[in-house]
Amino acid sequence: MAINSVGQNLATNGEVNANKKVENKGILGKDDFMKLLLVQLQHQDPTEPMDSQTILTQTSQLATLEASANTNKALASLAASLKSSQNFSSVAAIGKTADLGSNAIGHKKSSTSTFEVYFPQEIKVGTVEILDSKGKIIATMPIDMKDKDGKVLDKKASGVYKFDWDGKLKSGAAAESGIYYVTVSYKNPKGEAQTTRLGTYPITAVRFENGDVQVKLGSNYVPLNKIKEIY
């Protein structure tokens, strides 16, 4: 049973508390200024009425305040419209390639690191390379050319493939915990050498969540603001 800070059962009291709206009494709006002006006029000394210039000044200030409030509302509405327009225009990114700006993975010693790599061309043969921070290849993995039934394929279709690195170095020792980098060297069916790396993927879908745009890269959704380049 959930209990709030004053010992009430949230199942029965949460809705009431959540609907209470706290007003900021320290801020005066245009209605407050109008009330103050009317009170001044009602209680002015008949023998010494308020100066007309003062009334004009206060009325002008009231008009300026109201105009400012209306401008703020208009700007807020415009910002919401622009954001909505920008969100839907992001749908045009589907089919394009997104670059996250990094091919790094975080690895924990004695564990398996899983990642995905996009191959823009068909694969005849290839090798996944794990590099350290100095750019030295410290481990390699051949691309598995078998299908899900274990049959050896002559080639693999282009697309996104998942890989599991067991954390073993070329020497057989376990790699230390840290940041490593993933590149791939492969050949297409024509025998032409190709390269790719972790971090670039085709955008296959776009979704909107809590006002934010997320794009699907491989099997994951990534916030649009995490992408460095779309081409």
GROMACS elastic network, one bead per residue, 0.5 to 0.9 nm:
[ bonds ]
;  ai    aj funct       b0    kb
    1     9     6  0.71025   500
    1    10     6  0.78378   500
    1    11     6  0.77955   500
    2     8     6  0.84379   500
    2     9     6  0.61361   500
    2    10     6  0.55665   500
    2    11     6  0.71166   500
    3     6     6  0.78104   500
    3     7     6  0.55600   500
    3     8     6  0.55230   500
    3    10     6  0.55984   500
    3    11     6  0.84943   500
    4     7     6  0.54223   500
    4     8     6  0.55783   500
    4     9     6  0.67862   500
    4    10     6  0.62327   500
    4    13     6  0.89670   500
    4    14     6  0.81799   500
    5     8     6  0.75132   500
    7    10     6  0.88349   500
    8    11     6  0.86844   500
    8    12     6  0.80120   500
    8    13     6  0.65028   500
    8    14     6  0.82759   500
    9    12     6  0.57024   500
    9    13     6  0.59607   500
    9    14     6  0.73985   500
   10    15     6  0.77603   500
   10    17     6  0.89249   500
   11    14     6  0.59421   500
   11    15     6  0.79567   500
   12    15     6  0.72482   500
   12    16     6  0.82205   500
   13    16     6  0.54614   500
   13    17     6  0.63526   500
   13    18     6  0.86080   500
   14    17     6  0.52880   500
   14    18     6  0.59499   500
   14    19     6  0.86367   500
   15    18     6  0.50412   500
   15    19     6  0.62135   500
   15    20     6  0.89221   500
   16    19     6  0.54069   500
   16    20     6  0.67473   500
   17    20     6  0.54969   500
   17    21     6  0.89038   500
   18    21     6  0.81119   500
   23    26     6  0.88890   500
   24    27     6  0.61872   500
   25    28     6  0.75420   500
   28    31     6  0.79265   500
   28    32     6  0.57021   500
   28    33     6  0.70342   500
   29    32     6  0.52705   500
   29    33     6  0.65465   500
   29    34     6  0.88575   500
   29    65     6  0.79564   500
   29    66     6  0.84585   500
   29    69     6  0.88706   500
   30    33     6  0.51274   500
   30    34     6  0.62490   500
   30    35     6  0.87073   500
   30    62     6  0.62388   500
   30    63     6  0.83364   500
   30    65     6  0.63016   500
   30    66     6  0.60251   500
   30    69     6  0.85362   500
   31    34     6  0.50648   500
   31    35     6  0.62420   500
   31    36     6  0.86811   500
   31    62     6  0.88966   500
   32    35     6  0.51415   500
   32    36     6  0.62722   500
   32    37     6  0.87111   500
   33    36     6  0.50656   500
   33    37     6  0.62104   500
   33    38     6  0.86863   500
   33    58     6  0.86432   500
   33    62     6  0.66999   500
   34    37     6  0.51054   500
   34    38     6  0.62350   500
   34    39     6  0.86060   500
   34    59     6  0.84213   500
   34    62     6  0.72185   500
   35    38     6  0.51432   500
   35    39     6  0.61227   500
   35    40     6  0.85973   500
   36    39     6  0.50943   500
   36    40     6  0.61953   500
   36    41     6  0.87121   500
   37    40     6  0.50957   500
   37    41     6  0.63174   500
   37    42     6  0.87001   500
   37    55     6  0.81485   500
   37    58     6  0.75952   500
   37    59     6  0.83233   500
   38    41     6  0.50628   500
   38    42     6  0.61145   500
   38    43     6  0.86168   500
   39    42     6  0.50575   500
   39    43     6  0.61368   500
   39    44     6  0.84064   500
   40    43     6  0.53505   500
   40    44     6  0.58589   500
   40    50     6  0.83222   500
   41    44     6  0.53506   500
   41    45     6  0.89124   500
   41    49     6  0.82949   500
   41    50     6  0.73424   500
   42    45     6  0.89197   500
   43    46     6  0.86353   500
   44    47     6  0.86624   500
   44    48     6  0.74314   500
   44    49     6  0.58923   500
   44    50     6  0.65626   500
   45    48     6  0.51231   500
   45    49     6  0.55864   500
   45    50     6  0.78815   500
   46    49     6  0.53721   500
   46    50     6  0.88153   500
   48    51     6  0.84562   500
   49    52     6  0.86065   500
   50    53     6  0.85059   500
   50    54     6  0.70060   500
   50    55     6  0.71756   500
   51    54     6  0.52623   500
   51    55     6  0.65567   500
   51    56     6  0.88440   500
   52    55     6  0.50256   500
   52    56     6  0.61762   500
   52    57     6  0.85686   500
   53    56     6  0.50323   500
   53    57     6  0.60971   500
   53    58     6  0.86272   500
   54    57     6  0.50319   500
   54    58     6  0.61714   500
   54    59     6  0.84835   500
   55    58     6  0.52175   500
   55    59     6  0.60215   500
   55    60     6  0.84550   500
   56    59     6  0.50550   500
   56    60     6  0.59905   500
   56    61     6  0.85513   500
   57    60     6  0.50772   500
   57    61     6  0.62157   500
   57    62     6  0.86430   500
   58    61     6  0.50005   500
   58    62     6  0.61601   500
   58    63     6  0.86438   500
   59    63     6  0.62082   500
   59    64     6  0.85974   500
   60    63     6  0.50602   500
   60    64     6  0.61446   500
   60    65     6  0.85890   500
   61    64     6  0.50137   500
   61    65     6  0.61283   500
   61    66     6  0.86331   500
   62    65     6  0.50928   500
   62    66     6  0.62403   500
   62    67     6  0.86295   500
   63    66     6  0.51368   500
   63    67     6  0.61241   500
   63    68     6  0.85542   500
   64    67     6  0.50917   500
   64    68     6  0.61123   500
   64    69     6  0.86349   500
   65    68     6  0.50932   500
   65    69     6  0.62458   500
   65    70     6  0.86941   500
   66    69     6  0.50736   500
   66    70     6  0.62044   500
   66    71     6  0.85660   500
   67    70     6  0.50806   500
   67    71     6  0.60770   500
   67    72     6  0.86224   500
   68    71     6  0.50160   500
   68    72     6  0.62074   500
   68    73     6  0.86855   500
   69    72     6  0.51381   500
   69    73     6  0.63253   500
   69    74     6  0.86954   500
   70    73     6  0.50961   500
   70    74     6  0.61832   500
   70    75     6  0.86305   500
   71    74     6  0.50378   500
   71    75     6  0.61126   500
   71    76     6  0.85451   500
   72    75     6  0.51037   500
   72    76     6  0.61053   500
   72    77     6  0.85808   500
   73    76     6  0.51074   500
   73    77     6  0.61798   500
   73    78     6  0.85755   500
   74    77     6  0.51040   500
   74    78     6  0.61012   500
   74    79     6  0.85933   500
   75    79     6  0.60499   500
   75    80     6  0.85633   500
   76    79     6  0.51102   500
   76    80     6  0.62463   500
   76    81     6  0.86635   500
   77    80     6  0.51540   500
   77    81     6  0.62277   500
   77    82     6  0.86679   500
   78    81     6  0.50567   500
   78    82     6  0.61128   500
   78    83     6  0.85594   500
   79    82     6  0.51139   500
   79    83     6  0.61181   500
   79    84     6  0.85710   500
   80    83     6  0.51548   500
   80    84     6  0.61640   500
   80    85     6  0.85949   500
   81    84     6  0.51171   500
   81    85     6  0.61219   500
   81    86     6  0.85374   500
   82    85     6  0.50227   500
   82    86     6  0.60159   500
   82    87     6  0.84940   500
   83    87     6  0.60345   500
   83    88     6  0.87104   500
   83   211     6  0.85004   500
   84    87     6  0.50661   500
   84    88     6  0.64007   500
   84    89     6  0.86216   500
   84   211     6  0.83735   500
   85    88     6  0.53903   500
   85    89     6  0.61364   500
   85    90     6  0.88043   500
   86    89     6  0.50678   500
   86    90     6  0.64365   500
   87    90     6  0.54351   500
   87    91     6  0.76051   500
   87   208     6  0.76409   500
   87   211     6  0.83111   500
   87   212     6  0.77652   500
   87   213     6  0.63123   500
   88    91     6  0.56435   500
   88    92     6  0.80833   500
   88   208     6  0.89915   500
   88   213     6  0.89534   500
   89    92     6  0.58183   500
   89    93     6  0.80413   500
   90    93     6  0.55052   500
   90    94     6  0.79349   500
   90   206     6  0.74884   500
   90   213     6  0.78429   500
   90   215     6  0.88471   500
   90   224     6  0.88345   500
   91    94     6  0.58451   500
   91   205     6  0.77872   500
   91   206     6  0.60952   500
   91   207     6  0.86608   500
   91   215     6  0.89744   500
   92    95     6  0.80831   500
   92    96     6  0.84697   500
   93    96     6  0.55109   500
   93    97     6  0.81428   500
   93    98     6  0.87431   500
   93   203     6  0.67607   500
   93   204     6  0.86812   500
   93   205     6  0.86022   500
   93   206     6  0.82592   500
   93   215     6  0.87160   500
   93   230     6  0.75962   500
   93   231     6  0.85965   500
   94    97     6  0.83560   500
   94   202     6  0.77588   500
   94   203     6  0.50206   500
   94   204     6  0.54552   500
   94   205     6  0.59436   500
   94   206     6  0.71696   500
   94   215     6  0.83451   500
   94   216     6  0.89657   500
   95   202     6  0.60668   500
   95   203     6  0.54026   500
   95   204     6  0.60069   500
   95   205     6  0.83865   500
   96   201     6  0.85286   500
   96   202     6  0.56238   500
   96   203     6  0.56923   500
   96   204     6  0.82443   500
   96   230     6  0.66399   500
   96   231     6  0.57833   500
   97   200     6  0.67282   500
   97   201     6  0.55082   500
   97   203     6  0.58795   500
   97   217     6  0.89753   500
   97   229     6  0.82594   500
   97   230     6  0.55981   500
   97   231     6  0.53590   500
   98   199     6  0.81482   500
   98   200     6  0.56100   500
   98   201     6  0.54709   500
   98   202     6  0.60245   500
   98   203     6  0.64286   500
   98   217     6  0.77806   500
   98   227     6  0.65479   500
   98   228     6  0.76149   500
   98   229     6  0.58409   500
   98   231     6  0.66292   500
   99   102     6  0.78181   500
   99   199     6  0.58685   500
   99   201     6  0.67598   500
   99   202     6  0.88932   500
   99   227     6  0.59928   500
   99   228     6  0.57713   500
   99   229     6  0.51517   500
   99   230     6  0.63112   500
   99   231     6  0.83199   500
  100   103     6  0.79495   500
  100   198     6  0.89500   500
  100   199     6  0.52273   500
  100   200     6  0.63448   500
  100   201     6  0.85692   500
  100   226     6  0.65941   500
  100   228     6  0.53404   500
  100   229     6  0.70906   500
  101   199     6  0.66656   500
  101   200     6  0.80374   500
  101   226     6  0.88202   500
  101   227     6  0.71532   500
  101   228     6  0.55126   500
  101   229     6  0.75303   500
  102   105     6  0.88991   500
  102   181     6  0.84225   500
  102   198     6  0.75139   500
  102   199     6  0.57080   500
  102   200     6  0.85705   500
  103   180     6  0.83694   500
  103   181     6  0.54660   500
  103   182     6  0.57148   500
  103   183     6  0.74939   500
  103   197     6  0.63022   500
  103   200     6  0.82621   500
  104   179     6  0.64157   500
  104   180     6  0.55205   500
  104   182     6  0.64712   500
  104   198     6  0.74072   500
  104   199     6  0.79158   500
  105   113     6  0.79421   500
  105   114     6  0.88734   500
  105   115     6  0.78367   500
  105   178     6  0.84147   500
  105   179     6  0.57111   500
  105   180     6  0.54064   500
  105   181     6  0.60448   500
  105   182     6  0.75004   500
  105   198     6  0.87352   500
  106   113     6  0.77802   500
  106   177     6  0.76777   500
  106   178     6  0.58289   500
  106   180     6  0.64330   500
  106   181     6  0.87675   500
  107   110     6  0.89349   500
  107   111     6  0.74923   500
  107   112     6  0.77457   500
  107   113     6  0.60343   500
  107   167     6  0.76110   500
  107   175     6  0.82844   500
  107   176     6  0.78229   500
  107   177     6  0.53399   500
  107   178     6  0.54313   500
  107   179     6  0.61710   500
  107   180     6  0.71024   500
  108   111     6  0.57123   500
  108   112     6  0.77971   500
  108   113     6  0.77820   500
  108   167     6  0.81514   500
  108   175     6  0.82473   500
  108   176     6  0.69992   500
  108   178     6  0.66468   500
  108   179     6  0.89811   500
  109   112     6  0.83951   500
  109   167     6  0.69072   500
  109   174     6  0.66176   500
  109   175     6  0.59201   500
  109   176     6  0.50052   500
  109   178     6  0.81023   500
  110   166     6  0.77039   500
  110   167     6  0.64480   500
  110   168     6  0.83388   500
  110   174     6  0.62239   500
  110   175     6  0.74961   500
  110   176     6  0.80880   500
  110   177     6  0.84136   500
  111   165     6  0.86296   500
  111   166     6  0.64343   500
  111   167     6  0.63851   500
  111   174     6  0.89777   500
  112   164     6  0.63494   500
  112   165     6  0.54911   500
  112   167     6  0.59278   500
  113   163     6  0.82598   500
  113   164     6  0.56912   500
  113   165     6  0.51672   500
  113   166     6  0.65506   500
  113   167     6  0.70583   500
  114   162     6  0.70814   500
  114   163     6  0.57073   500
  114   165     6  0.63641   500
  114   166     6  0.87812   500
  115   161     6  0.84959   500
  115   162     6  0.57429   500
  115   163     6  0.55464   500
  115   164     6  0.66784   500
  115   165     6  0.83440   500
  115   198     6  0.78040   500
  116   160     6  0.64334   500
  116   161     6  0.54784   500
  116   163     6  0.60933   500
  116   164     6  0.88938   500
  116   198     6  0.66647   500
  116   199     6  0.83587   500
  116   218     6  0.70246   500
  116   219     6  0.84046   500
  117   159     6  0.82941   500
  117   160     6  0.54995   500
  117   161     6  0.55358   500
  117   162     6  0.65356   500
  117   163     6  0.77945   500
  117   182     6  0.86641   500
  117   183     6  0.86513   500
  117   184     6  0.83774   500
  117   196     6  0.77459   500
  117   197     6  0.63423   500
  117   199     6  0.72669   500
  117   200     6  0.75522   500
  117   201     6  0.75866   500
  117   218     6  0.81969   500
  118   158     6  0.77153   500
  118   159     6  0.55120   500
  118   161     6  0.64123   500
  118   162     6  0.89695   500
  118   196     6  0.72070   500
  118   197     6  0.73551   500
  118   198     6  0.71125   500
  118   199     6  0.82050   500
  118   200     6  0.65663   500
  118   201     6  0.55967   500
  118   202     6  0.78016   500
  118   218     6  0.78326   500
  119   122     6  0.71366   500
  119   123     6  0.76806   500
  119   157     6  0.84646   500
  119   158     6  0.52202   500
  119   159     6  0.51808   500
  119   160     6  0.61517   500
  119   161     6  0.77761   500
  119   184     6  0.89946   500
  119   195     6  0.84620   500
  119   196     6  0.65569   500
  119   197     6  0.84878   500
  119   201     6  0.85848   500
  120   158     6  0.54302   500
  120   159     6  0.63172   500
  120   160     6  0.85630   500
  120   196     6  0.80100   500
  120   201     6  0.88971   500
  120   202     6  0.89495   500
  121   157     6  0.73089   500
  121   159     6  0.76860   500
  121   187     6  0.87727   500
  121   188     6  0.64554   500
  121   189     6  0.89989   500
  121   194     6  0.81929   500
  122   155     6  0.67183   500
  122   156     6  0.56160   500
  122   159     6  0.80690   500
  122   187     6  0.81260   500
  122   188     6  0.53226   500
  122   189     6  0.66855   500
  123   126     6  0.71552   500
  123   143     6  0.88568   500
  123   145     6  0.85449   500
  123   154     6  0.88245   500
  123   155     6  0.54150   500
  123   157     6  0.64471   500
  123   158     6  0.67506   500
  123   186     6  0.67162   500
  123   187     6  0.60199   500
  123   189     6  0.65165   500
  124   145     6  0.80603   500
  124   153     6  0.86965   500
  124   154     6  0.66749   500
  124   156     6  0.65853   500
  124   186     6  0.72978   500
  124   187     6  0.55003   500
  124   188     6  0.50108   500
  124   189     6  0.50444   500
  124   190     6  0.82736   500
  124   191     6  0.75387   500
  125   142     6  0.80636   500
  125   143     6  0.67275   500
  125   144     6  0.85628   500
  125   145     6  0.74422   500
  125   154     6  0.89843   500
  125   155     6  0.76053   500
  125   156     6  0.87088   500
  125   185     6  0.87901   500
  125   186     6  0.56122   500
  125   187     6  0.55581   500
  125   188     6  0.73140   500
  125   189     6  0.84185   500
  125   191     6  0.89399   500
  126   141     6  0.87372   500
  126   142     6  0.60867   500
  126   143     6  0.54179   500
  126   144     6  0.86606   500
  126   184     6  0.71750   500
  126   185     6  0.56078   500
  126   187     6  0.61858   500
  126   188     6  0.89115   500
  126   194     6  0.89642   500
  127   140     6  0.65248   500
  127   141     6  0.55916   500
  127   143     6  0.54913   500
  127   183     6  0.87076   500
  127   184     6  0.57745   500
  127   185     6  0.54931   500
  127   186     6  0.61737   500
  128   139     6  0.84484   500
  128   140     6  0.55185   500
  128   141     6  0.50006   500
  128   142     6  0.61519   500
  128   143     6  0.67193   500
  128   163     6  0.87270   500
  128   182     6  0.71455   500
  128   183     6  0.61240   500
  128   185     6  0.66436   500
  128   186     6  0.84438   500
  128   197     6  0.88578   500
  129   137     6  0.63076   500
  129   138     6  0.77648   500
  129   139     6  0.60624   500
  129   141     6  0.65994   500
  129   142     6  0.88433   500
  129   181     6  0.81299   500
  129   182     6  0.57778   500
  129   183     6  0.52473   500
  129   184     6  0.57132   500
  129   185     6  0.77166   500
  130   136     6  0.82652   500
  130   137     6  0.56412   500
  130   138     6  0.58966   500
  130   139     6  0.51091   500
  130   140     6  0.60445   500
  130   141     6  0.84194   500
  130   165     6  0.87776   500
  130   169     6  0.89330   500
  130   180     6  0.66107   500
  130   181     6  0.56466   500
  130   183     6  0.67153   500
  130   184     6  0.87241   500
  131   134     6  0.75957   500
  131   135     6  0.53648   500
  131   136     6  0.51506   500
  131   138     6  0.55475   500
  131   139     6  0.71330   500
  131   140     6  0.89637   500
  131   180     6  0.57430   500
  131   182     6  0.63474   500
  131   183     6  0.78220   500
  132   135     6  0.54054   500
  132   136     6  0.55271   500
  132   137     6  0.66447   500
  132   138     6  0.65926   500
  132   178     6  0.89944   500
  132   179     6  0.73947   500
  132   180     6  0.51212   500
  132   181     6  0.63738   500
  133   136     6  0.74683   500
  133   179     6  0.72687   500
  133   180     6  0.64795   500
  133   181     6  0.74912   500
  134   137     6  0.89646   500
  135   138     6  0.89640   500
  135   181     6  0.80669   500
  137   140     6  0.74812   500
  137   170     6  0.88779   500
  138   168     6  0.88333   500
  138   169     6  0.56498   500
  138   170     6  0.60239   500
  138   171     6  0.86284   500
  138   175     6  0.87469   500
  139   165     6  0.89968   500
  139   167     6  0.83704   500
  139   168     6  0.69805   500
  139   170     6  0.50619   500
  139   171     6  0.85862   500
  140   165     6  0.89619   500
  140   169     6  0.81517   500
  140   170     6  0.73458   500
  141   144     6  0.86860   500
  141   163     6  0.89732   500
  141   165     6  0.78666   500
  142   145     6  0.87658   500
  143   163     6  0.87202   500
  143   186     6  0.86357   500
  144   147     6  0.84065   500
  144   152     6  0.87521   500
  145   150     6  0.89703   500
  145   151     6  0.83490   500
  145   152     6  0.57934   500
  145   153     6  0.55091   500
  145   154     6  0.75622   500
  145   155     6  0.70761   500
  145   156     6  0.68966   500
  146   149     6  0.75694   500
  146   150     6  0.52649   500
  146   151     6  0.51715   500
  146   153     6  0.54914   500
  146   154     6  0.89037   500
  146   156     6  0.86369   500
  147   150     6  0.53116   500
  147   151     6  0.54361   500
  147   152     6  0.65753   500
  147   153     6  0.67064   500
  147   156     6  0.87073   500
  148   151     6  0.74595   500
  149   152     6  0.89861   500
  152   155     6  0.87680   500
  153   156     6  0.67420   500
  154   189     6  0.84600   500
  155   188     6  0.80753   500
  155   189     6  0.67409   500
  156   159     6  0.88530   500
  158   161     6  0.89174   500
  159   201     6  0.87755   500
  159   202     6  0.86202   500
  159   218     6  0.87973   500
  160   201     6  0.75189   500
  160   202     6  0.86310   500
  160   217     6  0.89916   500
  160   218     6  0.60362   500
  160   219     6  0.86870   500
  161   218     6  0.82654   500
  164   167     6  0.89057   500
  165   168     6  0.75522   500
  166   169     6  0.89975   500
  166   174     6  0.84959   500
  167   173     6  0.84340   500
  167   174     6  0.57102   500
  167   175     6  0.54145   500
  167   176     6  0.82754   500
  168   171     6  0.77368   500
  168   172     6  0.54578   500
  168   173     6  0.56590   500
  168   175     6  0.58370   500
  169   172     6  0.51356   500
  169   173     6  0.54512   500
  169   174     6  0.60483   500
  169   175     6  0.59330   500
  170   173     6  0.74879   500
  171   174     6  0.86775   500
  172   175     6  0.89613   500
  175   178     6  0.84547   500
  181   197     6  0.87129   500
  181   198     6  0.79825   500
  182   197     6  0.59344   500
  182   198     6  0.56735   500
  182   199     6  0.88730   500
  183   195     6  0.74221   500
  183   196     6  0.60431   500
  183   198     6  0.63778   500
  184   194     6  0.83072   500
  184   195     6  0.55501   500
  184   196     6  0.52379   500
  184   197     6  0.56736   500
  184   198     6  0.82700   500
  185   193     6  0.73217   500
  185   194     6  0.59670   500
  185   196     6  0.67851   500
  185   197     6  0.87216   500
  186   192     6  0.83561   500
  186   193     6  0.59532   500
  186   194     6  0.52414   500
  186   195     6  0.61465   500
  186   196     6  0.82984   500
  187   190     6  0.75826   500
  187   191     6  0.53364   500
  187   192     6  0.52692   500
  187   194     6  0.55356   500
  187   195     6  0.83139   500
  188   191     6  0.53697   500
  188   192     6  0.55673   500
  188   193     6  0.68494   500
  188   194     6  0.70862   500
  189   192     6  0.74540   500
  190   193     6  0.89484   500
  196   200     6  0.82152   500
  197   200     6  0.68718   500
  198   201     6  0.82842   500
  200   217     6  0.82929   500
  201   204     6  0.88896   500
  201   216     6  0.88893   500
  201   217     6  0.55308   500
  201   218     6  0.64822   500
  202   216     6  0.82584   500
  202   217     6  0.62122   500
  202   218     6  0.74596   500
  203   206     6  0.78199   500
  203   215     6  0.63736   500
  203   216     6  0.56664   500
  203   217     6  0.54611   500
  203   218     6  0.79488   500
  204   215     6  0.74688   500
  204   216     6  0.56193   500
  204   217     6  0.66792   500
  204   218     6  0.78901   500
  205   214     6  0.85011   500
  205   215     6  0.57313   500
  205   216     6  0.50574   500
  205   217     6  0.80125   500
  205   221     6  0.85720   500
  206   213     6  0.70568   500
  206   214     6  0.57845   500
  206   216     6  0.61995   500
  206   221     6  0.83038   500
  207   212     6  0.83973   500
  207   213     6  0.60177   500
  207   214     6  0.53424   500
  207   215     6  0.63594   500
  207   216     6  0.80780   500
  207   221     6  0.83762   500
  208   211     6  0.61612   500
  208   212     6  0.55806   500
  208   214     6  0.62301   500
  208   215     6  0.88300   500
  209   212     6  0.52293   500
  209   213     6  0.64961   500
  209   214     6  0.73640   500
  210   213     6  0.85319   500
  212   223     6  0.73630   500
  212   224     6  0.80051   500
  213   222     6  0.85433   500
  213   223     6  0.60151   500
  213   224     6  0.56796   500
  213   225     6  0.82924   500
  214   221     6  0.58220   500
  214   222     6  0.52215   500
  214   224     6  0.52894   500
  214   225     6  0.85576   500
  215   220     6  0.82395   500
  215   221     6  0.52809   500
  215   222     6  0.53899   500
  215   223     6  0.64082   500
  215   224     6  0.62690   500
  216   219     6  0.68415   500
  216   220     6  0.55639   500
  216   222     6  0.62709   500
  216   223     6  0.89481   500
  217   220     6  0.54719   500
  217   221     6  0.60337   500
  217   222     6  0.68888   500
  218   221     6  0.80717   500
  222   225     6  0.84301   500
  222   226     6  0.69112   500
  222   227     6  0.79550   500
  223   226     6  0.55481   500
  223   227     6  0.74459   500
  224   227     6  0.56227   500
  224   228     6  0.88968   500
  225   228     6  0.77398   500
  227   230     6  0.74910   500
